Amino acid sequence: MNGKVARLKSQEGFGFIKPDDGTTDRFFHKSGLADGVSFDQLTEGTRVEYEHEEGQNGKGPRAVQVRPV
């Protein structure tokens, strides 16, 4: 899937991606970045590719394998 970083909480190591398809924003955590990607490479507005995963314990959808494009 594709989208752009909508919000970042750098101190906490997480953010949200706005999907191109207009669906609900996806949460992502720095532990969900693709191999070789650093959290510092991302800024608000960065275009990214990611995989969709259902959140655990009733939490909303999240993005994993996040990488800038």
Buried (B, 14 or more C-beta within 10 A) or exposed (E): BEBBBBEBEEEEEBBBBBBEEEEEBBBBBBEBBBEEBEBEEBEEEBEBBBBEBEEEEEEEBBBBBBBBE
